[in-house]
């Protein structure tokens, strides 16, 4: 046993203690605490990175924005879907929409209401928001029952 690891005389003032202090136990606690802090720091860095534009670029995902209009040029309130994915969104009262986390490349955007949907081909750039401008929903006659 090294001199610096040997017990002090204070530990033996009241006789031989039942359990001698272990100097390595304190070092183990400090190492465990430091390791826990490093893991926690890495977790927060990973979460921050996952929410960054760089993450979207590396994952090959982008965003789409635009405005949906009906056949008379008025704002269209409907649903937006990306074909072949679980991605969906709704237009707001002004017909504006924003769709995030769309896989990069050529995609098919579907503008729909309760009865019909129309497909629009779009090209999504990784890490960017592509403004596709105005897209028009052309209404069709609903068969009478």
C-alpha positions as CSV (number, residue, x, y, z in Angstrom):
1,X,0.0,0.0,0.0
2,X,1.4,3.4,-1.0
3,X,1.9,5.9,1.8
4,X,-0.7,8.4,0.5
5,X,-3.3,5.6,0.6
6,X,-2.6,4.5,4.1
7,X,-5.1,5.4,6.9
8,X,-4.6,8.4,9.1
9,X,-4.2,8.3,12.9
10,X,-7.5,10.1,13.3
11,X,-9.3,7.0,12.1
12,X,-7.9,5.1,15.1
13,X,-8.6,7.6,17.9
14,X,-11.5,5.6,19.2
15,X,-10.0,2.2,18.6
16,X,-10.0,0.1,15.5
17,X,-13.0,1.1,13.4
18,X,-15.3,-1.6,12.0
19,X,-14.8,-0.4,8.5
20,X,-11.7,1.5,7.3
21,X,-12.3,4.2,4.7
22,X,-11.4,3.2,1.2
23,X,-9.6,6.1,-0.6
24,X,-10.4,4.4,-4.0
25,X,-14.2,4.6,-3.3
26,X,-14.1,8.4,-3.4
27,X,-12.2,8.3,-6.7
28,X,-14.8,5.8,-8.1
29,X,-17.6,8.2,-7.1
30,X,-15.9,11.1,-8.7
31,X,-15.3,9.0,-11.9
32,X,-18.9,7.9,-11.9
33,X,-20.1,11.5,-11.5
34,X,-17.8,12.8,-14.3
35,X,-19.0,9.9,-16.6
36,X,-22.6,10.7,-15.9
37,X,-22.0,14.4,-16.7
38,X,-20.3,13.5,-19.9
39,X,-23.1,11.3,-21.0
40,X,-25.7,14.0,-20.1
41,X,-23.7,16.5,-22.1
42,X,-23.5,14.2,-25.1
43,X,-27.2,13.6,-24.9
44,X,-27.9,17.4,-25.0
45,X,-25.5,17.9,-27.9
46,X,-27.2,15.0,-29.8
47,X,-30.6,16.5,-29.3
48,X,-29.4,19.9,-30.4
49,X,-27.8,18.5,-33.5
50,X,-30.9,16.5,-34.4
51,X,-32.9,19.8,-34.5
52,X,-30.3,21.6,-36.6
53,X,-30.3,22.3,-40.4
54,X,-27.1,20.3,-40.6
55,X,-28.9,17.2,-39.4
56,X,-31.6,17.7,-42.1
57,X,-28.9,18.0,-44.7
58,X,-27.1,14.9,-43.6
59,X,-30.4,13.0,-43.3
60,X,-31.4,14.1,-46.8
61,X,-34.6,15.9,-45.8
62,X,-36.0,19.3,-46.7
63,X,-39.1,21.3,-46.4
64,X,-41.9,22.5,-48.7
65,X,-44.0,25.7,-48.5
66,X,-46.5,27.3,-50.7
67,X,-50.1,28.4,-51.0
68,X,-53.1,26.4,-52.1
69,X,-55.9,28.1,-54.1
70,X,-59.2,26.9,-55.3
71,X,-60.3,27.1,-59.0
72,X,-61.6,30.7,-58.5
73,X,-58.2,31.8,-57.0
74,X,-59.4,32.0,-53.4
75,X,-57.4,30.4,-50.5
76,X,-58.1,26.7,-50.3
77,X,-58.4,24.9,-46.9
78,X,-57.4,21.3,-47.3
79,X,-54.9,18.6,-46.6
80,X,-51.4,18.1,-47.9
81,X,-49.8,14.7,-48.2
82,X,-46.5,13.5,-49.5
83,X,-47.1,10.3,-51.5
84,X,-45.3,7.2,-50.1
85,X,-44.7,8.7,-46.7
86,X,-46.6,9.3,-43.5
87,X,-46.1,13.1,-43.9
88,X,-49.2,15.2,-43.8
89,X,-50.2,18.8,-43.1
90,X,-53.1,21.2,-43.4
91,X,-53.4,24.5,-45.1
92,X,-54.3,27.5,-42.9
93,X,-57.2,29.9,-43.5
94,X,-55.1,31.8,-46.1
95,X,-54.2,28.6,-47.9
96,X,-50.6,28.6,-46.8
97,X,-48.9,25.4,-45.9
98,X,-45.5,24.2,-44.6
99,X,-44.4,20.6,-44.7
100,X,-41.2,19.6,-42.9
101,X,-38.9,16.5,-42.9
102,X,-39.7,15.6,-46.5
103,X,-37.2,13.2,-48.1
104,X,-34.9,14.9,-50.6
105,X,-35.4,14.2,-54.3
106,X,-38.5,14.1,-56.5
107,X,-41.7,13.7,-54.5
108,X,-45.4,13.8,-55.2
109,X,-47.3,16.3,-53.2
110,X,-51.1,15.7,-52.9
111,X,-53.5,18.5,-52.2
112,X,-56.8,17.1,-51.1
113,X,-60.2,17.9,-49.7
114,X,-62.8,15.3,-48.4
115,X,-63.7,14.1,-51.9
116,X,-60.7,14.4,-54.2
117,X,-57.0,14.9,-54.4
118,X,-54.6,16.3,-57.0
119,X,-50.9,15.4,-57.4
120,X,-48.2,17.9,-57.9
121,X,-44.6,16.7,-58.6
122,X,-42.0,18.6,-56.5
123,X,-38.2,18.5,-56.1
124,X,-37.1,18.7,-52.5
125,X,-33.5,19.9,-51.7
126,X,-31.8,18.5,-48.7
127,X,-31.5,21.0,-45.8
128,X,-33.5,23.6,-47.6
129,X,-37.1,25.0,-47.7
130,X,-38.4,24.9,-51.2
131,X,-41.2,27.4,-51.9
132,X,-43.4,25.8,-54.6
133,X,-45.5,28.9,-54.9
134,X,-49.2,28.6,-55.7
135,X,-50.9,25.3,-56.4
136,X,-54.5,25.1,-57.5
137,X,-57.1,22.7,-56.4
138,X,-59.7,22.2,-59.2
139,X,-63.0,21.2,-57.9
140,X,-65.1,18.6,-59.5
141,X,-68.8,17.9,-59.5
142,X,-69.9,15.7,-56.7
143,X,-72.4,13.1,-57.8
144,X,-75.9,13.5,-56.3
145,X,-77.3,10.7,-54.3
